[in-house]
Amino acid sequence: MSTKRFFETASPQNIIKTKLVAKYFGGWATIMLRRLKYPGDRLAYIDLFAGPGKFEDGKASTSLWILNHAIAHPELCKRLTTVFNDKDSNHAEQLQVEVDALAGIERLTNPPQILNLAVGSQLVDLLRNRAPMPTLFFIDPWGYKGLSLDLIGTAIKSWGCDCIFFFNYNRINQALPISSVEPLMNDLFGVSRVNHLRQMVTGLSPDERQETIIGELIIALKEVGGEHALPFEFESQHGERPSHYIIFVSKSKRGYLMMKDIMFGLSSDDNEVKRFGYVPVRSPQLSLLLGDYDRPYSIPALRKLLMNVCAGRSLTVKQVYEDFTIDTPYVMKHVKDAIKQLEVEKLVEINIPAESRRKPKGILSLADHLTVTFPP
């Protein structure tokens, strides 16, 4: 599919992707604004593959959502710097038209900067030399050209800098053994890892191959400074295999936990512990066929985990969640449900017992600050 056809209509996947970025930007910007001390302090949003701003069906793409959010918040109007880039000159020109037409755009102290550059080593050098400020990067290439570990590592190098990027699993999976695109695979995974990865995936099933490729990517991201990484999977419109991922990378545990909540809310399945992903609507027969073959996570499994890793300790509910659910799909709701079940079975003690806590709408409360004591 060409980029021209890509922008003809906003697919459900594109809408989910935009919501994910916009929701995170809103929460991230609120946190960053509280941390800015001086009148001249700024925060930034940088989109390196911004597109024309709107799909041909009239729906706004991510860039216009971000600007509309900023326009509605006076403090962001004063503090936010935005940079939108697209190597397609027609897209860049159309985006400028759409930005200029936004109601209230004049409220922004720093007018949006729209660039027409190819994303490569030269642009990475420009980013590396820019003045440090909290920045949210959105990297959404059509395919994988321009996406590199160097780019992502540069994006997240400073305090308050997070990155959300598009990972085209289908095309990258197919490209791994192709010599003509080897330099691009080297940029994305690193030379030694690509060679090792080709050997690792040989003979694997599709599920095992997917798990291996994403796992190696996450390791590579951590090696360039991404202490926390979260993949959100999109399955193909026409089959049960993943087509691409949106991947969040950050040094901040707080940002990681916020994005985890957002991904949980946007996941399409209705299980209690959700896969972080969007699956297009398919026939009920296919859903029954797929079943829960890849679900190692559950509330009973979480209860066992907490009894093991927290044994002999007294921790707040918040500490349990923040310190012992990293790299799992569990959110705070799951932790509270597991702790309340353990309390009912008298396997843990809480400093304010159940009979003394409120029951709004008949549901027993469990505040984040309460202390849970786990037996040795």
C-alpha positions as CSV (number, residue, x, y, z in Angstrom):
1,M,0.0,0.0,0.0
2,S,1.4,3.4,-0.9
3,T,1.5,6.4,1.5
4,K,-1.1,8.1,-0.7
5,R,-3.6,5.2,-0.2
6,F,-2.6,5.1,3.5
7,F,-4.0,8.6,4.0
8,E,-7.2,8.0,2.1
9,T,-9.2,7.0,5.2
10,A,-8.6,6.7,8.9
11,S,-8.7,3.0,9.7
12,P,-9.8,1.8,13.2
13,Q,-6.1,1.0,13.8
14,N,-5.1,4.6,13.0
15,I,-7.8,6.0,15.3
16,I,-6.6,3.8,18.2
17,K,-3.0,4.9,17.5
18,T,-4.0,8.5,17.6
19,K,-5.9,8.1,20.8
20,L,-3.0,6.3,22.4
21,V,-0.5,9.2,21.5
22,A,-3.0,12.0,22.4
23,K,-3.9,10.5,25.7
24,Y,-0.3,10.0,26.7
25,F,0.6,13.5,25.5
26,G,-2.2,15.0,27.7
27,G,-1.0,13.2,30.9
28,W,2.7,13.7,30.1
29,A,2.2,17.4,29.5
30,T,0.3,17.9,32.7
31,I,3.2,16.3,34.7
32,M,5.9,18.2,32.8
33,L,4.2,21.6,33.3
34,R,4.3,21.1,37.0
35,R,8.0,20.5,36.9
36,L,8.9,23.6,34.8
37,K,10.3,26.3,37.2
38,Y,11.2,29.3,35.2
39,P,9.1,31.5,32.7
40,G,11.4,30.6,29.8
41,D,11.2,26.8,30.4
42,R,9.6,24.9,27.5
43,L,8.4,21.4,26.6
44,A,8.2,20.0,23.1
45,Y,6.3,17.6,20.9
46,I,8.2,16.3,17.8
47,D,6.6,14.2,15.1
48,L,9.1,13.0,12.5
49,F,6.7,11.5,10.0
50,A,3.7,13.8,10.4
51,G,1.8,13.3,7.2
52,P,-0.6,15.8,5.7
53,G,-2.6,16.5,8.9
54,K,-5.9,15.0,7.7
55,F,-7.0,11.8,6.0
56,E,-8.9,12.3,2.8
57,D,-12.1,11.4,4.6
58,G,-11.6,14.5,6.7
59,K,-10.5,12.9,10.0
60,A,-7.7,14.6,11.7
61,S,-4.4,12.7,12.2
62,T,-2.3,12.8,15.4
63,S,-0.6,16.2,14.7
64,L,-3.8,18.2,14.7
65,W,-5.1,16.3,17.8
66,I,-2.0,17.4,19.7
67,L,-2.3,21.0,18.5
68,N,-6.0,21.2,19.4
69,H,-5.2,19.9,22.9
70,A,-2.6,22.6,23.3
71,I,-4.8,25.3,22.1
72,A,-7.4,24.4,24.7
73,H,-4.9,24.7,27.6
74,P,-3.5,28.2,28.3
75,E,-0.4,27.1,30.1
76,L,0.5,24.7,27.2
77,C,-0.1,27.6,24.7
78,K,2.7,29.5,26.5
79,R,5.1,26.6,27.0
80,L,4.8,24.2,24.2
81,T,7.1,24.0,21.2
82,T,6.0,21.7,18.3
83,V,8.0,20.4,15.3
84,F,6.3,18.4,12.6
85,N,8.4,16.8,9.8
86,D,7.6,14.9,6.6
87,K,10.0,14.2,3.8
88,D,7.1,14.4,1.3
89,S,6.9,18.0,0.3
90,N,3.2,17.7,-0.6
91,H,2.4,16.4,2.8
92,A,4.5,19.1,4.5
93,E,2.7,21.8,2.5
94,Q,-0.7,20.4,3.2
95,L,0.0,20.1,6.9
96,Q,1.0,23.8,6.9
97,V,-2.4,24.6,5.4
98,E,-4.3,22.5,8.0
99,V,-2.3,24.0,10.9
100,D,-2.9,27.5,9.7
101,A,-6.6,26.8,9.5
102,L,-6.9,25.6,13.1
103,A,-9.2,27.7,15.2
104,G,-7.1,29.4,18.0
105,I,-3.7,28.5,16.5
106,E,-2.7,32.1,17.1
107,R,-2.8,31.4,20.9
108,L,0.4,29.4,20.7
109,T,3.4,31.5,21.8
110,N,5.6,29.3,19.6
111,P,4.1,28.7,16.2
112,P,4.4,25.1,15.0
113,Q,7.5,24.4,13.0
114,I,7.0,22.3,9.9
115,L,10.0,20.7,8.2
116,N,10.6,18.8,5.0
117,L,13.5,16.5,5.8
118,A,14.4,12.9,5.3
119,V,14.9,11.1,8.6
120,G,18.4,9.9,8.8
121,S,21.8,10.4,10.5
122,Q,21.8,14.2,9.7
123,L,18.5,14.7,11.5
124,V,19.7,12.5,14.4
125,D,22.7,14.9,14.7
126,L,20.3,17.9,14.8
127,L,18.3,16.3,17.5
128,R,21.4,15.4,19.5
129,N,22.6,19.0,19.5
130,R,19.2,20.7,20.4
131,A,18.8,22.3,23.8
132,P,17.6,19.8,26.3
133,M,13.9,20.1,27.3
134,P,11.2,17.6,28.1
135,T,10.1,16.2,24.8
136,L,7.6,13.6,23.5
137,F,8.7,12.1,20.2
138,F,6.3,10.4,17.9
139,I,8.0,8.3,15.1
140,D,5.5,6.8,12.7
141,P,7.3,5.9,9.5
142,W,5.6,4.1,6.6
143,G,7.6,0.9,6.8
144,Y,10.9,1.1,8.7
145,K,13.3,3.4,6.7
146,G,14.7,6.1,9.0
147,L,13.9,4.2,12.2
148,S,17.0,3.4,14.2
149,L,18.3,2.6,17.7
150,D,20.5,5.7,17.4
151,L,17.4,7.9,16.7
152,I,15.4,6.4,19.6
153,G,18.4,6.6,22.0
154,T,18.9,10.2,21.0
155,A,15.2,11.0,21.5
156,I,15.1,9.7,25.1
157,K,18.5,10.8,26.3
158,S,17.4,13.8,28.4
159,W,15.1,14.1,31.5
160,G,11.4,14.1,30.6
161,C,11.9,12.7,27.1
162,D,9.8,9.8,26.0
163,C,9.3,8.2,22.6
164,I,6.4,6.4,20.9
165,F,7.2,4.7,17.6
166,F,5.7,2.5,14.9
167,F,7.2,-0.9,14.4
168,N,6.0,-2.6,11.2
169,Y,6.4,-6.2,12.3
170,N,5.1,-7.7,9.0
171,R,7.6,-5.9,6.8
172,I,10.5,-6.2,9.3
173,N,9.9,-9.9,9.8
174,Q,10.0,-10.4,6.0
175,A,13.1,-8.2,5.6
176,L,15.4,-9.9,8.1
177,P,16.9,-12.4,5.7
178,I,17.1,-9.9,2.7
179,S,20.6,-8.7,2.1
180,S,19.6,-5.5,0.2
181,V,18.0,-4.1,3.3
182,E,20.6,-5.3,5.7
183,P,21.9,-1.8,6.6
184,L,18.4,-0.8,7.6
185,M,18.0,-3.9,9.8
186,N,21.5,-3.1,11.3
187,D,20.2,0.5,12.2
188,L,17.1,-1.0,13.8
189,F,18.6,-3.8,15.9
190,G,22.4,-3.3,15.8
191,V,24.8,-5.3,13.6
192,S,25.7,-8.1,16.0
193,R,22.0,-8.5,17.1
194,V,20.7,-8.8,13.6
195,N,23.2,-11.6,12.8
196,H,22.3,-13.4,16.0
197,L,18.5,-12.8,15.4
198,R,18.6,-14.4,11.9
199,Q,20.0,-17.6,13.5
200,M,17.6,-17.5,16.4
201,V,14.4,-17.3,14.3
202,T,15.4,-20.1,11.8
203,G,12.9,-22.9,12.1
204,L,10.7,-21.2,14.7
205,S,6.9,-21.2,14.5
206,P,5.2,-17.8,13.7
207,D,4.4,-17.3,17.4
208,E,7.9,-18.1,18.5
209,R,9.4,-15.9,15.8
210,Q,7.2,-13.0,16.8
211,E,8.1,-13.4,20.5
212,T,11.8,-13.6,19.7
213,I,11.9,-10.5,17.4
214,I,10.0,-8.3,19.8
215,G,12.0,-9.6,22.8
216,E,15.3,-8.8,21.1
217,L,14.0,-5.3,20.1
218,I,13.0,-4.6,23.8
219,I,16.5,-5.7,24.9
220,A,18.1,-3.4,22.3
221,L,15.9,-0.5,23.4
222,K,17.1,-1.0,27.0
223,E,20.7,-1.0,25.9
224,V,20.2,2.6,24.4
225,G,18.7,3.9,27.6
226,G,15.0,2.8,27.4
227,E,14.7,1.5,30.9
228,H,11.0,0.8,30.3
229,A,9.4,-0.4,27.0
230,L,5.8,-1.3,26.3
231,P,4.6,-2.8,23.0
232,F,1.0,-2.5,21.9
233,E,0.1,-5.1,19.2
234,F,-2.2,-4.6,16.2
235,E,-3.4,-7.7,14.5
236,S,-3.9,-7.8,10.7
237,Q,-7.3,-6.8,9.4
238,H,-7.4,-10.1,7.5
239,G,-5.9,-12.6,9.8
240,E,-4.9,-13.5,13.3
241,R,-1.2,-12.6,13.0
242,P,0.2,-9.2,14.2
243,S,0.8,-6.7,11.5
244,H,2.5,-3.9,13.5
245,Y,3.2,-2.5,17.0
246,I,3.2,0.9,18.6
247,I,6.0,0.8,21.1
248,F,6.5,3.2,24.0
249,V,10.0,3.8,25.4
250,S,11.0,5.8,28.5
251,K,13.4,6.1,31.3
252,S,10.6,7.1,33.6
253,K,8.7,4.5,35.7
254,R,5.8,7.0,36.1
255,G,5.5,7.4,32.4
256,Y,5.6,3.7,31.9
257,L,2.8,3.1,34.4
258,M,0.7,5.9,32.8
259,M,1.1,4.4,29.4
260,K,0.3,0.9,30.8
261,D,-3.1,2.3,32.0
262,I,-3.7,3.9,28.6
263,M,-2.9,0.7,26.7
264,F,-5.1,-1.3,29.0
265,G,-8.0,1.1,28.3
266,L,-7.6,0.9,24.5
267,S,-7.1,-2.9,24.3
268,S,-9.9,-4.5,22.4
269,D,-10.3,-7.8,24.3
270,D,-12.7,-8.1,27.2
271,N,-10.7,-10.4,29.5
272,E,-9.9,-9.2,33.0
273,V,-6.1,-9.2,32.3
274,K,-5.9,-7.9,28.8
275,R,-3.3,-8.3,26.1
276,F,-2.1,-4.9,25.1
277,G,-3.4,-4.9,21.6
278,Y,-6.1,-4.1,19.1
279,V,-7.7,-6.9,17.2
280,P,-10.1,-6.0,14.3
281,V,-13.6,-7.4,14.7
282,R,-13.8,-10.9,13.3
283,S,-16.3,-13.7,13.2
284,P,-17.3,-15.3,16.6
285,Q,-16.2,-18.7,15.2
286,L,-12.6,-17.4,14.7
287,S,-12.6,-15.9,18.2
288,L,-13.6,-19.3,19.7
289,L,-10.9,-21.0,17.6
290,L,-8.2,-18.7,18.8
291,G,-9.2,-19.0,22.5
292,D,-6.7,-18.0,25.3
293,Y,-3.7,-19.9,24.0
294,D,-1.2,-17.1,24.8
295,R,-2.5,-15.9,28.2
296,P,0.0,-16.6,31.0
297,Y,-1.5,-13.8,33.1
298,S,-4.5,-14.0,35.5
299,I,-5.6,-12.8,38.9
300,P,-4.7,-16.2,40.5
301,A,-1.3,-16.1,38.9
302,L,-0.8,-12.5,40.3
303,R,-1.8,-13.7,43.8
304,K,0.9,-16.3,43.7
305,L,3.4,-13.9,42.3
306,L,2.8,-11.3,45.1
307,M,2.9,-14.0,47.8
308,N,6.4,-14.9,46.6
309,V,8.0,-11.6,45.7
310,C,6.5,-9.7,48.7
311,A,7.0,-12.4,51.3
312,G,7.9,-11.1,54.7
313,R,7.4,-7.4,53.8
314,S,5.0,-4.6,54.7
315,L,4.3,-2.5,51.6
316,T,1.7,0.1,50.5
317,V,-0.6,-0.9,47.8
318,K,1.1,1.6,45.6
319,Q,4.5,0.1,46.3
320,V,3.3,-3.3,45.4
321,Y,2.0,-2.1,42.1
322,E,4.9,0.1,41.1
323,D,7.7,-2.3,42.2
324,F,6.4,-5.7,41.4
325,T,4.4,-5.5,38.1
326,I,7.0,-4.0,35.8
327,D,7.1,-5.9,32.4
328,T,3.6,-7.5,33.0
329,P,0.2,-6.4,31.8
330,Y,-1.1,-6.0,35.3
331,V,-2.6,-2.6,36.2
332,M,-3.5,-1.2,39.6
333,K,-7.0,-2.6,39.5
334,H,-5.6,-6.2,39.1
335,V,-3.2,-5.6,42.1
336,K,-6.1,-4.4,44.3
337,D,-8.3,-7.3,43.2
338,A,-5.6,-9.8,44.0
339,I,-4.8,-8.2,47.4
340,K,-8.5,-8.1,48.4
341,Q,-8.8,-11.8,47.5
342,L,-5.8,-12.6,49.6
343,E,-7.3,-10.6,52.5
344,V,-10.5,-12.5,52.3
345,E,-8.5,-15.8,52.6
346,K,-6.6,-14.3,55.5
347,L,-3.3,-14.7,53.7
348,V,-2.3,-11.0,54.1
349,E,-3.1,-8.3,56.6
350,I,-4.1,-4.7,55.8
351,N,-3.5,-1.9,58.4
352,I,-7.2,-0.8,58.0
353,P,-9.2,-4.1,57.9
354,A,-12.0,-4.7,55.4
355,E,-14.8,-4.1,58.0
356,S,-13.5,-0.5,58.6
357,R,-13.2,0.5,54.9
358,R,-15.8,2.1,52.8
359,K,-17.9,0.2,50.2
360,P,-18.8,2.7,47.5
361,K,-21.5,1.2,45.3
362,G,-21.1,-2.0,47.2
363,I,-17.4,-2.5,46.2
364,L,-14.9,-2.8,49.0
365,S,-12.3,0.1,48.7
366,L,-8.6,-0.3,49.0
367,A,-6.7,3.0,49.0
368,D,-3.2,3.2,47.4
369,H,-1.6,4.3,50.7
370,L,-2.9,1.4,52.8
371,T,-0.2,-1.0,54.1
372,V,-0.3,-4.7,53.2
373,T,1.7,-7.2,55.3
374,F,2.7,-10.4,53.5
375,P,3.7,-13.5,55.6
376,P,7.2,-14.8,55.4
